[in-house]
């Protein structure tokens, strides 16, 4: 549902924004709406920022899909010493 919003901005900013919108084949309303959406999304993402400790530990745990590295080692050793 669309709703009307009245904003008071510097005339120079409005003129530049209108030129930008026209050059990018879009509307000023779309630019403002997109700006607000990104602002809100950024705020949401900041609540879920990972601490440096968590970032450092990322990738340490094995996922269920990856084979154990020992399987590769065993395969290598079998090929190396039992291959005739």
C-alpha positions, 0 to 999 in steps of 0.5 A: 500500500502506497502512502504520501509523505511530505519532506522538507529538504534543501532545494539544491538537494531536491534538484540534484536528486531529481536530475539523478533520478531522471538520469537513472530512469527512475523516480524520486519516490523510488530513490527515497523508498530504496534509501529507507529500505537499505537504511532499515536493512543495514540497522537489522544487519548491525544487530547480527554482526559477528564478534572478532572471536566468532569470525576467527572461529568460522570454518573451524568446525566440520560440516556434515558434508565434508569427508574427514581429512584422515580419509584422504590421508588413508587413501594416499598412503594406500596408493603410495605403499600398496600400489604395485 
